[in-house]
Amino acid sequence: MNLFPAIAIRGFASILLVTWTAAVMAAGGGELLMKANNDIGNQASLQRGARNYVNYCMGCHSLQYMRYNQLAKGLGISEDQVVNNLMFAAEKPTDMMTIAMPPADSERWFGRTPPDLTLIGRSRGPDFLYTFLKSFYVEEGVPTGVNNLMLENLSMPHVLWELQGLQKPVYEEVVHEDGRTEHVFKKFEPVTEGSLTAEEYDQFVRDTVNFLEYVGEPVQLERHRLGVLVIAFLLVFGLFAHMLKKEFWKDVT
């Protein structure tokens, strides 16, 4: 299996050039959330997600709390595979996954410094990230030519447009009882086709989000495994404790 097919690294590729805010959800974004249905126990998905991230995101976004050798362990691959396929801006596997782009330059180019994404999966959740990456739409009059349904007026381009294609939103008019008219989002309509089918793009995004959720808490699977063992121990211990209690008290009752 070829874990890391060659994909040209996009120097200014970016996925989430924003600092997420609670106002997004308060504004109604929560009603539009789609289910990511990802599984961080799927190592093949994590490997593909790491490939996607390095090739499309890491030009702008760092993972400054993750080491390359730690990533190799979590993804079930060798350090040599990490060095040959994922390390392009580091010298040794023990380095952190930082980027070379100076913060001052990125702020001047984009209006703000692209955030580190190590903890974005924990802070916003996989469903939000999954929906965000599927909700870019064309809009005239803005510098990047696109906007996003989940985060209006963002200052980043749609770096995955070649894969997804371009789309536009369709709204329906809703008249309320008080006579107020509101335009409510209904669906997206394709404008141009991408290099991936809709199903392939969904999987691409799901793998990427899966990877982002994993790096936010690499010990999550181990924690779950230990939790199951602890619960099993307590159940067995409770059974023996109950039997011992009955033995001690049988003459009293």
Secondary structure, 3 states (H helix, E strand, C coil): CCCCCCCCCCCCCCCCCCCCCHHHHHCCHHHHCCCCCCCCCCHHHHHHHHHHHHHHCCCCCCEEEEEHHHHHHHHCCCHHHHHHHCCCCCCCCCCEECCCCCHHHHHHHHCCCCCCCCCHHHHHCHHHHHHHHCCEEECCCCCCCEEECCCCCCCCCCCCHHHHCCEEEEEEEEECCCCCEEEEEEEEEECCCCCCCHHHHHHHHHHHHHHHHHHHCCCHHHHHHHHHHHHHHHHHHHHHHHHHHHHHHCCCC
